[in-house]
Amino acid sequence: MRRPAPALVLALLASVACSSSNPAPGPINVLFIAVDDLNDWVGCLGGHPQALTPNIDRLASRGVLFTNAHCAAPACNPSRAAVFSGRMPQVTGVWANDRRQTLGQTFPEARLLPTVFQEAGYRVAGTGKLLHSGGRDAFDEFFSVGQRWSPLSPEAVEYTAEELSTKGTGNPTHRTRDSQGREIILPLNRMPSDRRPDQPAGESFDWGPFDVPDTDFGDTQITDWAIERINDTSRKPFFLGVGYYRPHIPLWAPKRFFDRFTLSPGELPPVKVDDLADLSETARNWALEPVTAGSHATVVRHEQWRPAVEAYLASVTYVDHEIGRLLNALDGSAAAENTLIVLWSDHGWQLGEKEHWGKWTGWERSTKVPLVVAPPAMHADGFAVGSSSDQPVGLIDMYPTLVELCGVEAPPDLDGRSLVPLLREPGLVTGRVLATMFGPNNASLRTDRWRYIRYEDGSEELYDHFSDPNEWDNLAGLQGFADRIQEMRKAVAPYLTEH
């Protein structure tokens, strides 16, 4: 039996049906926008003073912005598996970016989010990076295009056997050509590979501009395809997932998005000298090992910190431009008044904070994500449009939120909570303790004030975000915080397993 629509929507439908001048609206469409590796360097979140994201900002102004939103796991595969299944990693068994870890293999009983919309009569379409591994058969149609290495092809970035000997040296050299026939020497940043110096695949820890048409980039191509689907009125009601790849590495974007830094060089993120001094050896290893990107020492040695920051910001603005094209198309379509829009990122990304690059840590920079929920204009009454909530919420909450808003039947055992109460009353205090898992028995908890991290070996960290938003001072073990640590230990216990 299909779950009834929420009372707010039912009331609105009744009021519209009683009007002789307005026909009753049909089911709510869903535009589900994912952005890979996007931290809070977004204008409306204030994470970086040079963030330029006018389109994400205007989307936030027509919905509710969650300023304390976090992923279920700070890596692509487990985070996206949690989003699309509504279950945490300890349930799905998807912990890492191993492509052999798919929901179909580790948790075949999952009812994916697109599937429940299909069963409710929606036309479900998707494009770009949505699930990290598998899941495309859950869509009625799916448009796949190369995003990771665009504007180049996967073959164009591979090192020859002769070039491979240079990959881990101070002069890595792979020669290829762009779409205009110009020779390109990779990596653009001229840094040796920290992770895969013995593999011929392209080096992803790279950044820089490409002076080629936007259409050479996969993120532009998926926007074009998604716009066609929005304008096809035969596909209503629709659930349309659009997954952008940038600002995932390599941080390559059209040249014009880099040009503003010629006169205003990129500002480095705030860091603390010896920030790792009050951490355990385990935590320091998590910070320093180049698991998902490269090492901070290499970036600093090659004087690439500022160029990397500029490339990240440029990539974010490029994707924001594509999101703007998508929103403009929706606003000019027949679906303009009756489409729910959700924008999210799968996890954050560190650019030298705690001497770490990439994700896969329990700190704020890795777990915090942008999350915007914008109700359809036709159904906006009763929602706090243009406001924000600072309560801790998770990407795990999107599944129950969407099914409630759209009146779609869902599995009974979802791990998240519906955000509808906060959409109506963003100032509501929930007292919630939200968990992010970064591997079995490694948990990071977030409240409206505190960050607590517990590693598998039992080492701990505690940060007070009221006085220390950068998480520079680990309070675990300090006098005066024993009671708080005990509270957090109780809260983290359900997420740990015995050996």
LINWO-V738523 format. One record per residue. N is the residue number from 1. PHI is phi in whole degrees, -180 to 180 (999 if undefined). Layout:
# LINWO-V738523
n=<N N>
phi=<PHI PHI>
This chain:
# LINWO-V738523
n=<1 2 3 4 5 6 7 8 9 10 11 12 13 14 15 16 17 18 19 20 21 22 23 24 25 26 27 28 29 30 31 32 33 34 35 36 37 38 39 40 41 42 43 44 45 46 47 48 49 50 51 52 53 54 55 56 57 58 59 60 61 62 63 64 65 66 67 68 69 70 71 72 73 74 75 76 77 78 79 80 81 82 83 84 85 86 87 88 89 90 91 92 93 94 95 96 97 98 99 100 101 102 103 104 105 106 107 108 109 110 111 112 113 114 115 116 117 118 119 120 121 122 123 124 125 126 127 128 129 130 131 132 133 134 135 136 137 138 139 140 141 142 143 144 145 146 147 148 149 150 151 152 153 154 155 156 157 158 159 160 161 162 163 164 165 166 167 168 169 170 171 172 173 174 175 176 177 178 179 180 181 182 183 184 185 186 187 188 189 190 191 192 193 194 195 196 197 198 199 200 201 202 203 204 205 206 207 208 209 210 211 212 213 214 215 216 217 218 219 220 221 222 223 224 225 226 227 228 229 230 231 232 233 234 235 236 237 238 239 240 241 242 243 244 245 246 247 248 249 250 251 252 253 254 255 256 257 258 259 260 261 262 263 264 265 266 267 268 269 270 271 272 273 274 275 276 277 278 279 280 281 282 283 284 285 286 287 288 289 290 291 292 293 294 295 296 297 298 299 300 301 302 303 304 305 306 307 308 309 310 311 312 313 314 315 316 317 318 319 320 321 322 323 324 325 326 327 328 329 330 331 332 333 334 335 336 337 338 339 340 341 342 343 344 345 346 347 348 349 350 351 352 353 354 355 356 357 358 359 360 361 362 363 364 365 366 367 368 369 370 371 372 373 374 375 376 377 378 379 380 381 382 383 384 385 386 387 388 389 390 391 392 393 394 395 396 397 398 399 400 401 402 403 404 405 406 407 408 409 410 411 412 413 414 415 416 417 418 419 420 421 422 423 424 425 426 427 428 429 430 431 432 433 434 435 436 437 438 439 440 441 442 443 444 445 446 447 448 449 450 451 452 453 454 455 456 457 458 459 460 461 462 463 464 465 466 467 468 469 470 471 472 473 474 475 476 477 478 479 480 481 482 483 484 485 486 487 488 489 490 491 492 493 494 495 496 497 498 499>
phi=<999 -72 -61 -67 -64 -61 -58 -60 -68 -62 -64 -68 -59 -66 -65 -70 -63 -79 -88 -75 -96 -126 -72 -66 -71 -87 -59 -77 -79 -129 -110 -112 -105 -109 -127 -81 61 -91 -87 -90 -80 -129 -52 -70 -99 66 -76 -149 -65 -105 -63 -128 -138 -61 -80 -64 -63 -71 -65 -61 -70 -107 -146 -115 -98 -98 -88 -133 -99 -142 -82 -77 -157 -86 -152 -59 -64 -66 -65 -70 -62 -67 -60 -83 -103 75 -125 -75 -58 -69 -94 -75 78 -95 -113 -136 -86 -71 -67 -78 -91 -119 -60 -63 -92 -94 -149 -64 -80 -61 -103 -68 -53 -60 -65 -68 -75 -58 -64 -90 96 -82 -87 -107 -129 -150 -155 81 -87 -112 -74 -76 -137 69 89 -69 -73 -80 -104 -64 -148 -142 -104 -110 -148 -65 -116 -55 -99 -63 -87 -101 -94 -57 -70 -70 -99 -75 -77 -75 -59 -69 -70 -59 -65 -96 -61 -97 -99 -77 -137 -67 -143 -128 -100 -150 -136 -86 -69 -94 86 -83 -70 -122 -107 -105 -74 -62 -84 61 -104 -69 -79 -90 -102 -133 -69 -103 -114 -73 -61 -58 -90 -84 -81 -145 -158 151 -87 -125 -91 -136 -62 -56 -67 -75 -95 -60 -66 -72 -65 -71 -63 -57 -65 -64 -62 -61 -70 -63 -83 -90 -68 -75 -102 -99 -71 -124 -117 -119 -98 -128 -110 -83 -92 -71 -94 -64 -69 -71 -83 -106 -152 -57 -54 -62 -79 -94 -62 -66 -83 -62 -97 -131 -56 -63 -91 -69 -67 -66 -136 -116 -63 59 -64 -90 -65 -98 -109 -72 -61 -61 -64 -63 -65 -59 -73 -91 -73 -82 -74 -116 -150 -150 -97 -63 -59 -66 -60 -68 -60 -96 55 -113 -64 -65 -58 -68 -61 -63 -68 -63 -62 -64 -65 -64 -67 -60 -66 -59 -60 -67 -63 -62 -61 -65 -65 -62 -64 -63 -65 -95 -105 -68 -92 -57 -89 -130 -124 -82 -117 -125 -122 -152 -120 -74 -175 -85 -160 -98 -121 103 -65 55 57 -122 -124 107 -122 65 -134 -95 -85 -53 -63 -90 -92 -77 -137 -72 -147 -127 -122 -115 -70 -61 -57 -69 -120 -78 -59 95 -100 -86 -63 85 -115 -140 -124 -101 -77 -66 -135 -131 -60 -62 -85 -67 -57 -63 -68 -65 -68 -69 -62 -99 65 -106 -68 -134 -59 -80 -117 -67 -85 -90 -120 -65 -92 -57 -58 -77 -66 -86 -139 -61 -81 -60 -95 -97 66 -79 -113 -102 -108 -122 -106 -123 103 -56 68 -114 -127 -126 -108 -134 -114 -72 -128 -109 -120 -125 -123 -128 -91 -60 -83 94 -68 -136 -140 -141 -130 -101 -72 -67 -110 -143 -66 -90 55 -92 -120 -77 -93 -62 90 -84 -62 101 -121 -63 -65 -64 -62 -63 -61 -72 -63 -66 -68 -84 -54 -65 -95 -107 -117 -83 -91>
